[in-house]
Amino acid sequence: MGLRLREISLTLQEDESALPLKVAQELAISPESIRDLRIVRRGIDARKKPKVLRVYTVEFSASDEERLLILHRGNTRLEPSKHPEIPTISPLKDPLRVLVVGMGPAGLFAAWQLARRGASVTLIEQGKEVEERVRDVRRFWSGGVLDPHSNVQFGEGGAGTFSDGKLTTRVNHPWTHLVLRALVEFGAPEEILSQAKPHVGTDRLRLVLINFRRALLGLGVDLRYRSRLVGLSVSRGRVRAGVLEGGEELVCDSLVLAPGHSARDTYVMLQASGVRMEPKPFAVGLRVEHPAQLINAIQYGLPFHPKLPAADYALAWNDPQSGRGVYSFCMCPGGEIVNSSSEPGALVVNGMSGRRRDKAWSNSALVVSVRPEDFGGDDPLAGVRFQRRWEARAFEAGGGDFRAPAQSLLEFLGGRAPLGASTCRPGVREADLRTVLPEVVVQGLLRALPHFERRMRGFLSAEAILVGVETRTSAPLRIVRGEDGQSLSHPGLFPAGEGAGYAGGIMSAALDGLRAAQHVADTAEKVRSWE
């Protein structure tokens, strides 16, 4: 059976080797009677800073476990071990040809799951393999030319390849453990299985992608890079093929569309093809970066400790004047701000951290929610035009050479402070950031920042720098699908992931890709029975 005990605390002076003794003391048993102890969750309790505690959930075996449960039945933190049930993979009954578009988390996991079930899968991506993509991005950040098809947004791994590699999600599903296990198998650190806030880091994620690719090739998946979907072929009321640039048609029984939130050319094609889409809310704002030791001191009461990771934070405030949410997003401890542009004449930023999160600065987006009425009614592409308008303003404010516009946080608030150095490459240029954002976003940030200061004393620091703009927080539209996962207007088309409007991050996109694979398999059986 095994037992699980939650909320075992260690001080910063104690080593994890003390956990068996802590468990034994709580249960009034000898440490020698505890066997096979393993950590299943690690967390931080900084409520009484600087006396920070590390908090653990452990599983172990012990003598007479039934008796221990009876003796400690009043201890709600002790319970039988929980082993997540991972759904079994059943082979498909009939041959199935599937075209998967997009090599972000949704597309990768959809292709992997379908191939494991025996489908014949072709997986296409308009960008390049991750090794080539990394070189293209580094050249761009060094002042080189932007490649519109190989950049921070496009290529193997999707936009998450240049991020913090966060694996948190609010979705509670058995497939969550399946995704984590698969990532570990492909090279992610095993600690992600026990971290309260798991992350891979952009550096380690690239190795994971290479191993993921090898696994897909081993399953017989036909991988095609530099292949852009430009049309859909419909026959007998269903999508029957994807049309590639150059005219080639890839015939399929089902098409999983996982394009990523910046695939604007795909959105245009879908609208021209009559695919049902609808605008959706998203958020717009800026990146803020502080010295990592300052954030550590605010959150932990300590600027540094070797047993503590770089501190993160999550801030949120609802503006009573506008009813809009103002919040931090995609916080990157010990990371850097990255130029994430994907189009000429437009500039957008994001955050990125390595596995160790050991850089001198920490950053986060500070964003304000925007609604369809803010950017033009019912047209699904109105949100894209809205994003482009402010990205073009940011490009101009930065000098037109892909330097990002930046401003001291205190200067943005109307005070005075010099602009310090920023991690953003290829560089920043001082500008009035109020000119590169919609007025509703400016006012939302101005009203929210004093509230954030009350939550985190020292947040409004002379050292803090704002960099803009952050517009790609999520897709600005949704490709409408039914309960069976299919497009309501185009049967055979299965929209999935963040770019389809159904996910928000690596983990939720991967789960949606698995969900799409399940829908494809279930629908194939029904369609074959009808035909």
C-alpha positions as CSV (number, residue, x, y, z in Angstrom):
1,M,0.0,0.0,0.0
2,G,2.5,2.7,1.1
3,L,1.8,5.8,3.1
4,R,1.9,9.5,2.2
5,L,2.6,12.3,4.7
6,R,2.1,16.0,3.8
7,E,3.5,19.2,5.2
8,I,6.8,18.0,6.6
9,S,8.9,21.2,7.2
10,L,12.7,21.7,7.1
11,T,14.5,24.8,8.1
12,L,17.2,26.2,5.8
13,Q,19.8,24.7,8.1
14,E,18.4,21.2,7.8
15,D,19.2,18.7,5.1
16,E,16.7,16.6,3.2
17,S,18.4,13.5,4.7
18,A,16.6,14.5,8.0
19,L,13.2,13.7,6.5
20,P,13.0,10.1,7.7
21,L,13.7,11.2,11.2
22,K,11.0,13.9,11.0
23,V,8.5,11.4,9.7
24,A,9.4,8.9,12.4
25,Q,9.1,11.5,15.2
26,E,5.7,12.6,14.0
27,L,4.4,9.0,13.8
28,A,6.2,7.9,17.0
29,I,8.0,5.0,15.2
30,S,11.7,4.3,14.8
31,P,13.5,5.7,11.7
32,E,14.7,2.2,10.8
33,S,11.1,1.1,10.2
34,I,10.7,3.6,7.4
35,R,11.6,2.2,4.0
36,D,11.8,3.5,0.4
37,L,11.1,7.2,1.4
38,R,10.8,9.4,-1.6
39,I,9.8,13.1,-2.1
40,V,6.7,13.6,-4.2
41,R,6.4,17.3,-3.7
42,R,8.6,20.3,-2.7
43,G,7.4,23.7,-1.8
44,I,8.4,26.9,0.0
45,D,6.7,28.5,3.1
46,A,7.9,32.1,3.4
47,R,5.0,33.5,5.5
48,K,7.3,34.2,8.4
49,K,10.3,35.6,6.6
50,P,13.2,35.5,7.0
51,K,12.5,32.2,8.7
52,V,11.8,30.4,5.5
53,L,10.7,26.8,5.5
54,R,10.9,24.1,2.9
55,V,7.8,22.0,2.9
56,Y,7.6,18.4,1.6
57,T,5.2,15.7,0.8
58,V,6.8,12.2,1.1
59,E,5.7,8.6,0.4
60,F,7.2,5.6,2.2
61,S,6.7,2.1,3.3
62,A,6.5,1.2,7.0
63,S,5.8,-1.8,9.2
64,D,2.1,-2.4,9.9
65,E,0.8,0.5,7.8
66,E,-2.9,-0.3,8.6
67,R,-2.2,0.0,12.3
68,L,-0.4,3.4,11.8
69,L,-3.4,4.7,9.9
70,I,-5.7,3.7,12.7
71,L,-3.4,5.2,15.4
72,H,-3.1,8.5,13.6
73,R,-6.6,8.7,12.1
74,G,-6.9,12.2,13.5
75,N,-3.9,13.3,11.4
76,T,-5.4,14.5,8.1
77,R,-2.0,14.9,6.6
78,L,-1.4,11.1,6.7
79,E,-3.1,8.9,4.1
80,P,-2.5,5.9,1.9
81,S,-0.2,6.6,-1.0
82,K,-1.8,7.9,-4.2
83,H,-0.6,6.6,-7.5
84,P,-2.0,8.5,-10.5
85,E,-3.9,6.4,-13.0
86,I,-2.5,6.9,-16.4
87,P,-5.0,5.9,-19.1
88,T,-4.0,2.8,-21.1
89,I,-3.1,3.2,-24.7
90,S,-5.3,1.1,-26.9
91,P,-4.4,0.5,-30.5
92,L,-6.7,1.8,-33.3
93,K,-8.9,-0.8,-34.9
94,D,-8.5,0.6,-38.4
95,P,-5.8,2.4,-40.4
96,L,-5.9,6.2,-39.8
97,R,-4.0,9.0,-41.6
98,V,-3.6,12.1,-39.5
99,L,-2.0,15.4,-40.5
100,V,-0.9,17.4,-37.4
101,V,0.0,21.1,-38.0
102,G,2.3,22.8,-35.6
103,M,5.2,21.5,-33.4
104,G,4.4,23.2,-30.2
105,P,3.3,21.2,-27.2
106,A,-0.2,20.5,-28.5
107,G,1.0,19.3,-31.9
108,L,3.9,17.2,-30.5
109,F,1.8,15.4,-27.9
110,A,-1.1,14.9,-30.3
111,A,1.3,13.3,-32.9
112,W,3.0,11.2,-30.2
113,Q,-0.2,9.8,-28.8
114,L,-1.7,9.0,-32.2
115,A,1.4,7.4,-33.4
116,R,1.6,5.3,-30.3
117,R,-1.9,4.1,-31.1
118,G,-0.9,3.0,-34.6
119,A,-2.0,6.0,-36.7
120,S,0.0,7.1,-39.7
121,V,1.0,10.6,-38.7
122,T,2.5,13.5,-40.7
123,L,3.6,16.4,-38.5
124,I,4.4,19.7,-40.2
125,E,5.9,23.0,-39.0
126,Q,6.6,26.2,-40.9
127,G,9.7,26.8,-38.9
128,K,13.0,24.9,-38.5
129,E,14.5,22.2,-36.3
130,V,15.3,23.5,-32.8
131,E,19.1,23.5,-33.4
132,E,18.7,25.8,-36.5
133,R,16.1,27.8,-34.8
134,V,18.3,28.6,-31.8
135,R,21.0,29.8,-34.2
136,D,18.6,32.1,-36.1
137,V,17.3,33.6,-32.8
138,R,20.7,34.2,-31.5
139,R,21.7,36.0,-34.7
140,F,18.6,38.1,-34.5
141,W,19.3,39.0,-30.8
142,S,22.9,40.0,-31.8
143,G,21.5,42.6,-34.2
144,G,20.9,40.3,-37.2
145,V,18.0,40.0,-39.6
146,L,14.6,38.7,-38.4
147,D,13.6,35.4,-40.0
148,P,9.7,35.5,-40.2
149,H,9.5,31.7,-40.2
150,S,12.3,30.9,-37.6
151,N,12.2,33.0,-34.5
152,V,11.0,33.0,-30.9
153,Q,7.4,32.3,-32.0
154,F,7.9,29.8,-34.9
155,G,9.8,26.5,-35.1
156,E,10.1,23.2,-33.4
157,G,8.8,23.4,-29.8
158,G,6.6,26.5,-30.4
159,A,6.9,29.7,-28.4
160,G,7.5,27.9,-25.2
161,T,11.0,26.9,-26.4
162,F,12.2,30.4,-25.5
163,S,10.5,30.8,-22.1
164,D,10.8,29.7,-18.6
165,G,9.6,26.2,-19.4
166,K,6.8,26.3,-16.7
167,L,4.7,23.2,-16.4
168,T,2.1,24.5,-14.0
169,T,-1.6,24.1,-14.8
170,R,-5.0,24.4,-13.1
171,V,-6.2,21.4,-15.1
172,N,-6.5,18.3,-12.8
173,H,-6.3,15.3,-15.1
174,P,-4.5,11.9,-15.0
175,W,-2.8,12.9,-18.3
176,T,-0.8,15.6,-16.4
177,H,1.4,12.9,-14.9
178,L,1.6,11.2,-18.3
179,V,3.0,14.5,-19.8
180,L,5.5,15.0,-17.0
181,R,6.7,11.4,-17.2
182,A,7.1,11.7,-21.0
183,L,9.2,14.9,-20.6
184,V,11.4,13.2,-18.0
185,E,11.8,10.3,-20.4
186,F,12.9,12.8,-23.1
187,G,15.5,14.4,-20.8
188,A,13.7,16.8,-18.5
189,P,15.0,16.7,-14.9
190,E,13.3,14.2,-12.7
191,E,12.6,16.9,-10.1
192,I,9.7,18.2,-12.2
193,L,7.7,15.2,-10.8
194,S,8.0,16.6,-7.3
195,Q,8.2,20.3,-7.6
196,A,5.2,22.4,-6.5
197,K,5.9,24.7,-9.5
198,P,7.7,22.5,-12.0
199,H,9.8,24.1,-14.7
200,V,12.3,22.8,-17.3
201,G,14.1,25.9,-18.3
202,T,14.7,27.0,-21.9
203,D,18.2,25.5,-22.0
204,R,17.1,22.0,-20.9
205,L,13.9,22.2,-23.0
206,R,15.9,22.2,-26.2
207,L,17.5,18.8,-25.3
208,V,14.0,17.5,-24.5
209,L,12.8,18.6,-28.0
210,I,15.6,16.7,-29.7
211,N,14.8,13.5,-27.8
212,F,11.1,14.0,-28.5
213,R,11.9,14.3,-32.2
214,R,13.8,11.0,-32.0
215,A,10.9,9.3,-30.3
216,L,8.5,10.5,-33.0
217,L,10.8,9.3,-35.7
218,G,11.0,5.9,-34.0
219,L,7.2,5.7,-34.0
220,G,7.2,6.3,-37.8
221,V,6.0,9.9,-37.8
222,D,6.8,11.8,-41.0
223,L,8.3,15.1,-39.7
224,R,8.3,18.0,-42.1
225,Y,10.0,21.3,-41.3
226,R,9.8,24.5,-43.4
227,S,6.3,23.4,-44.4
228,R,3.5,25.9,-44.2
229,L,-0.2,25.1,-44.3
230,V,-1.9,27.5,-46.8
231,G,-5.3,25.9,-47.4
232,L,-7.8,23.1,-46.6
233,S,-9.2,20.6,-49.1
234,V,-12.8,19.7,-48.3
235,S,-14.7,16.8,-49.8
236,R,-18.0,15.2,-49.0
237,G,-18.5,17.7,-46.1
238,R,-15.2,16.9,-44.3
239,V,-11.6,18.2,-44.4
240,R,-9.7,15.6,-46.5
241,A,-6.3,17.2,-46.9
242,G,-4.0,20.1,-46.0
243,V,-2.6,22.2,-48.8
244,L,1.0,23.3,-48.4
245,E,2.8,26.3,-49.8
246,G,3.8,25.2,-53.3
247,G,0.6,23.3,-53.9
248,E,1.2,19.9,-52.4
249,E,-1.8,18.3,-50.8
250,L,-1.4,16.0,-47.8
251,V,-4.4,13.7,-47.8
252,C,-5.7,12.7,-44.3
253,D,-8.6,11.3,-42.5
254,S,-8.3,14.0,-39.8
255,L,-6.3,17.2,-39.4
256,V,-5.2,18.4,-36.0
257,L,-4.5,22.1,-36.2
258,A,-2.2,23.3,-33.4
259,P,-0.8,26.6,-34.9
260,G,0.4,28.6,-31.9
261,H,-0.9,32.0,-30.8
262,S,1.1,34.0,-33.3
263,A,0.2,32.1,-36.5
264,R,-1.5,35.1,-38.0
265,D,-1.2,33.9,-41.6
266,T,-3.0,30.7,-40.6
267,Y,-5.8,32.7,-39.0
268,V,-6.2,34.7,-42.3
269,M,-6.4,31.4,-44.3
270,L,-8.9,29.9,-41.9
271,Q,-11.2,33.0,-42.2
272,A,-10.9,32.9,-46.0
273,S,-11.8,29.2,-45.9
274,G,-14.9,29.9,-43.9
275,V,-13.8,28.2,-40.7
276,R,-15.8,29.4,-37.8
277,M,-13.8,31.5,-35.4
278,E,-14.7,34.1,-32.8
279,P,-12.7,36.9,-31.0
280,K,-11.7,36.3,-27.4
281,P,-10.3,38.4,-24.6
282,F,-6.5,38.5,-24.0
283,A,-4.2,40.8,-22.1
284,V,-1.7,43.5,-23.1
285,G,1.0,45.3,-21.1
286,L,4.7,45.5,-20.4
287,R,7.6,43.5,-18.9
288,V,9.1,44.6,-15.6
289,E,12.5,43.5,-14.4
290,H,14.1,43.9,-11.0
291,P,17.4,42.7,-9.6
292,A,16.8,39.0,-8.6
293,Q,18.2,39.7,-5.1
294,L,15.7,42.4,-4.6
295,I,12.8,40.1,-5.4
296,N,14.4,37.4,-3.1
297,A,14.6,40.0,-0.3
298,I,11.0,41.0,-0.7
299,Q,9.7,37.4,-0.9
300,Y,12.0,35.6,1.5
301,G,13.5,38.3,3.6
302,L,16.9,37.1,2.3
303,P,18.7,38.4,-0.8
304,F,20.2,34.9,-1.3
305,H,20.4,31.5,0.2
306,P,22.0,28.4,-1.5
307,K,19.0,26.2,-0.5
308,L,16.4,28.6,-2.0
309,P,15.5,29.1,-5.6
310,A,15.2,32.5,-7.1
311,A,11.9,33.9,-5.8
312,D,8.9,34.2,-7.9
313,Y,5.7,36.2,-7.4
314,A,2.1,36.4,-8.6
315,L,0.2,39.7,-8.4
316,A,-3.4,40.4,-9.3
317,W,-5.8,43.2,-8.8
318,N,-9.3,43.9,-10.2
319,D,-9.7,47.5,-11.3
320,P,-13.1,48.7,-9.8
321,Q,-13.2,51.6,-12.3
322,S,-13.0,49.5,-15.4
323,G,-13.8,46.0,-14.1
324,R,-10.6,44.8,-15.8
325,G,-8.1,42.4,-14.3
326,V,-4.5,43.6,-13.9
327,Y,-2.0,40.9,-13.1
328,S,1.5,39.6,-13.4
329,F,2.0,36.9,-16.0
330,C,4.8,34.4,-16.9
331,M,7.1,35.4,-14.1
332,C,10.7,34.4,-14.9
333,P,12.9,34.3,-11.8
334,G,16.7,34.8,-12.5
335,G,16.0,35.2,-16.2
336,E,16.0,37.8,-19.0
337,I,13.6,39.7,-21.2
338,V,13.7,38.5,-24.8
339,N,12.7,40.2,-28.0
340,S,10.0,37.9,-29.4
341,S,9.2,39.6,-32.7
342,S,7.9,37.6,-35.6
343,E,7.1,40.2,-38.2
344,P,9.1,43.1,-39.8
345,G,8.2,46.5,-38.3
346,A,6.7,45.1,-35.2
347,L,8.1,44.5,-31.7
348,V,6.9,42.3,-28.9
349,V,8.7,41.0,-25.8
350,N,8.5,38.0,-23.5
351,G,10.5,36.4,-20.6
352,M,12.9,33.5,-20.5
353,S,14.8,31.6,-17.8
354,G,17.3,28.8,-17.8
355,R,17.0,25.6,-15.7
356,R,19.1,27.1,-12.9
357,R,17.3,30.5,-12.9
358,D,20.6,32.0,-11.8
359,K,20.8,35.3,-13.8
360,A,21.0,38.6,-11.9
361,W,17.6,39.9,-12.9
362,S,14.0,38.6,-12.6
363,N,11.2,39.7,-14.8
364,S,7.4,39.3,-15.3
365,A,4.7,40.7,-17.6
366,L,2.4,43.2,-16.0
367,V,-0.8,43.1,-18.2
368,V,-4.3,44.4,-18.3
369,S,-7.2,42.4,-19.8
370,V,-8.6,43.6,-23.1
371,R,-11.9,42.6,-24.6
372,P,-13.4,42.2,-28.1
373,E,-15.2,45.6,-27.8
374,D,-11.8,47.2,-27.3
375,F,-10.5,46.1,-30.6
376,G,-13.4,46.0,-33.1
377,G,-16.5,44.0,-32.6
378,D,-17.2,40.5,-34.0
379,D,-14.4,40.2,-36.6
380,P,-12.2,37.3,-35.4
381,L,-9.1,39.0,-36.8
382,A,-9.7,42.3,-35.0
383,G,-7.6,41.2,-32.1
384,V,-4.6,40.5,-34.5
385,R,-4.9,44.0,-35.9
386,F,-5.1,45.4,-32.4
387,Q,-1.9,43.6,-31.5
388,R,-0.1,44.7,-34.6
389,R,-1.0,48.4,-34.0
390,W,0.7,48.5,-30.7
391,E,3.6,46.3,-31.7
392,A,4.3,48.8,-34.6
393,R,4.2,51.7,-32.1
394,A,6.7,49.8,-29.9
395,F,9.0,49.2,-32.9
396,E,9.0,52.9,-33.8
397,A,9.5,54.0,-30.2
398,G,12.5,51.6,-30.0
399,G,14.2,53.3,-32.9
400,G,13.1,51.0,-35.7
401,D,16.0,48.5,-35.3
402,F,14.4,46.0,-32.9
403,R,15.7,47.6,-29.8
404,A,12.8,47.6,-27.3
405,P,11.3,50.8,-25.8
406,A,12.1,51.0,-22.1
407,Q,11.5,53.3,-19.2
408,S,12.2,53.4,-15.5
409,L,9.2,52.1,-13.5
410,L,9.2,55.3,-11.4
411,E,9.4,57.4,-14.5
412,F,6.4,55.6,-15.9
413,L,4.5,56.5,-12.7
414,G,5.4,60.2,-13.1
415,G,8.4,60.3,-10.9
416,R,12.1,60.6,-11.7
417,A,14.7,57.8,-12.0
418,P,17.4,57.1,-14.6
419,L,17.0,54.1,-17.0
420,G,19.4,51.4,-16.0
421,A,20.6,48.5,-18.0
422,S,18.2,45.8,-19.3
423,T,18.7,42.2,-20.1
424,C,16.7,42.6,-23.4
425,R,18.7,41.9,-26.5
426,P,19.6,43.4,-29.0
427,G,19.1,46.3,-26.6
428,V,16.6,48.9,-25.4
429,R,16.0,52.6,-26.1
430,E,14.5,55.0,-23.6
431,A,10.9,56.0,-24.5
432,D,7.6,57.1,-23.0
433,L,5.9,53.8,-22.6
434,R,2.5,55.5,-22.2
435,T,2.6,56.1,-26.0
436,V,2.9,52.5,-26.9
437,L,-0.1,51.1,-25.1
438,P,-3.9,51.6,-25.3
439,E,-5.1,54.2,-22.8
440,V,-7.2,51.5,-20.9
441,V,-4.0,49.5,-20.3
442,V,-2.0,52.6,-19.2
443,Q,-4.6,53.6,-16.7
444,G,-5.0,50.0,-15.5
445,L,-1.3,49.7,-14.8
446,L,-1.1,53.2,-13.1
447,R,-3.9,52.3,-10.8
448,A,-2.6,48.7,-10.1
449,L,1.0,49.5,-9.3
450,P,0.4,51.1,-5.9
451,H,-1.6,48.0,-4.9
452,F,1.2,45.8,-6.0
453,E,3.6,47.8,-3.9
454,R,1.4,47.2,-0.8
455,R,1.6,43.5,-1.6
456,M,5.3,43.5,-2.1
457,R,7.1,46.4,-0.3
458,G,10.0,47.5,-2.5
459,F,8.4,46.6,-5.8
460,L,8.3,50.2,-6.9
461,S,12.0,50.5,-6.9
462,A,14.3,52.9,-8.7
463,E,16.1,49.9,-10.0
464,A,13.0,48.5,-11.7
465,I,12.8,48.8,-15.5
466,L,9.7,48.5,-17.8
467,V,10.2,47.1,-21.3
468,G,7.4,46.9,-24.0
469,V,5.3,45.7,-25.3
470,E,3.8,42.4,-24.2
471,T,0.8,41.5,-26.5
472,R,1.1,37.8,-27.1
473,T,-0.2,36.6,-23.7
474,S,-2.7,34.3,-25.5
475,A,-4.5,33.9,-28.8
476,P,-6.7,36.8,-29.7
477,L,-9.3,34.4,-31.1
478,R,-10.8,31.0,-30.7
479,I,-11.3,28.4,-33.5
480,V,-14.7,27.2,-32.4
481,R,-15.0,23.4,-31.8
482,G,-17.7,21.1,-30.5
483,E,-17.7,18.6,-27.7
484,D,-16.2,16.1,-30.0
485,G,-13.2,18.3,-30.6
486,Q,-14.1,19.1,-34.2
487,S,-14.5,22.5,-35.9
488,L,-18.2,23.3,-35.9
489,S,-18.0,24.5,-39.5
490,H,-15.4,22.0,-40.9
491,P,-15.7,18.4,-39.7
492,G,-12.4,16.5,-39.8
493,L,-10.6,19.6,-38.5
494,F,-9.5,19.4,-34.8
495,P,-8.3,22.8,-33.4
496,A,-6.0,22.3,-30.4
497,G,-3.7,24.2,-28.1
498,E,-3.0,27.8,-27.3
499,G,-3.2,29.1,-30.9
500,A,-6.7,27.6,-31.2
501,G,-7.8,29.4,-28.1
502,Y,-8.0,26.4,-25.7
503,A,-4.8,26.5,-23.6
504,G,-2.5,28.8,-21.8
505,G,1.0,27.4,-21.4
506,I,3.1,24.3,-22.1
507,M,1.3,21.9,-19.8
508,S,-2.3,22.9,-20.7
509,A,-1.4,22.9,-24.4
510,A,0.1,19.4,-24.2
511,L,-3.0,18.2,-22.4
512,D,-5.2,19.7,-25.1
513,G,-3.1,17.9,-27.7
514,L,-3.7,14.6,-26.0
515,R,-7.4,15.5,-25.8
516,A,-7.4,16.2,-29.6
517,A,-5.7,12.8,-30.2
518,Q,-8.5,11.1,-28.3
519,H,-11.2,13.0,-30.2
520,V,-9.6,12.0,-33.5
521,A,-9.5,8.3,-32.6
522,D,-13.1,8.3,-31.2
523,T,-14.4,10.2,-34.3
524,A,-12.6,7.9,-36.7
525,E,-14.5,4.9,-35.4
526,K,-17.8,6.8,-35.8
527,V,-17.0,8.1,-39.3
528,R,-16.0,4.6,-40.5
529,S,-19.3,3.2,-39.3
530,W,-21.2,5.8,-41.2
531,E,-19.3,5.6,-44.5
